[in-house]
Amino acid sequence: MWRNVERLAAAYGLPLRRPATFPQLALIATRVAMAAAKESWLPAFCRAVFFREFAEGGEITSDSDVAGILQVVGIRPDAWLAAARESEVKESLRERVSTGEQRGIFGAPSFVATDGELFWGNDRLEQALAHAARA
C-alpha cells in the first residue's frame, strides 16, 4: 500500500512522510468535521488534517493535535472541540458509519452511484460519474 501511495504522491507532486503510527485514530478530528459540516472552513480543515498526517508525518489523534490544526486554518478550537463531544454529533457520525457499512464502503475515497454501485479509489470518480449517467 505505501509504495502505491508514494507513487501517487510523486505523480501529483505532493509531499509524503509516513506517520510513525498508522492507522491513527482520527475520531476527534472526524467529530470536529461532523460538527462543522456547514462551515466554509471545513475543506481547509480536512486538507490540513491530511497534510499533518501524510505530508508532515504528524499526529492527529488528540485534542491538542486537532486544536493545533484548527489554529492553522484560523479557527479558535475550544468551541469546536466542545461541539465534537455533543451527543448529536456522535450519533450523526455513528449513523454515517452505519450507512457506509451497509453500502459496503471499506476505504476512502469511495463513490456510490444512485443504483448502489460502489467505486473505490481516487482514480474512479470519472467511472462512477459515467456509470451514474447511464443508470
N, C-alpha and C positions, 0 to 999 in steps of 0.2 A: 504494500500500500504506500509506504513512504517514498519508494522510488517513483511511483506514478505521480504522487504529489510534487516531488522535486521536479519532474519533467514538466508538469503543468505550470508550476510556478515559473520555471525558466521560460516556457513558451509565452506566458503572459507578462513577463518582465516583473514579477512580484518577488519581494524578499521572502525568504523562508528560513525559519530557525525552529527546529523541533523543540517543543516544550519538554522540560525534564520529566513531567508527569503527563501521560496521555493514556486514555482519555481523562479529561478533567471534569469534575462535577460542576457544571455551569448553572446550577439551579438558581442561585440568587440573580445572576445576570439574565437568565431566561425570565424569571418573575418580574424583574425590572422592565424588560421588554414587553411583557404582557401588560403591565400596569401603564406603560407609556404607548400603547398601541395607536393612539390617536395624536401623538405628539409629533411635530415636524422634525424633531431632532432624532427620532428613533433610527432612521437609516444610518446616521453618523455614529450613533452609539453601537449599533450592530457591527459596523465596519471596524470601529475601534476595539471591540471585544475580539474579533477575529485577528486584527493586527497585533494586539497584545499577545494573543496566544501563539499565532503562527508566524508572525514576522519578527517579533521580539523574543519569542520563546517564554513569555511571562505567564504568571498565574492569573486565573480568572475565577477562582473558587470562593474567595472570602468576601465579606462585606468591604473590607479595606481595599481589596483588588478592584471591586466594582465601583466603589466610591472614587478611586483614582481615575478609572475610565470615564465615569460621568464628568469629573472635573476637566478631563482632557477635551471633552466635547462642549464644555462651557455650561454644564448643568450642576446646580447645587445638589449634592447627593442625599442629604438627610431625608427629605420628604419622599424621594423615590425609593430609598431603601425601606422606609416605613410602609409605603404603598405595596411593595413587593411581599410584605408579610400579611397583608389583608386577606381574609378568608375568601373573598370573591375572586381575587387574583389567583390564589392557589387552586380554587375549584375550576376556574376558567382554564388554567393550564392542564389540570387533570382531564378535563373534557377534551381538550385539543389532543392530548396524548392518546386518549382512548379512541378518538376518531381516526388518528393516524394509524394506530394499531389495527383497527377494523378495516382500513383501506389497504393494509399490507405495506405501509411505509416502513422502511428499515434503515434509511440513511438520508443524508441531505447532499445536494438538493434532490427533491422528488417532485414530480409533476403528475397530477391525477386529472385525466380528462373527464368530461361530464359523464361518459359511459363507464367510468371506473378503471379504465386502462391506466396502468402505472408506468411511468418513465423515470428512471433513476440516473442521475449524473449530470454534471454541469454542461455536457455537450448534447443533452437530449431535449432541450427546450424546443428547438425547431421541429423535431419529430413529434413531440407532444402537441404542439400547435397545429401541425399538419393533420395529425390523427383527429384532433378535436374538430377541425374544419370539415373533415369527411364524415364524422359521426353524427 
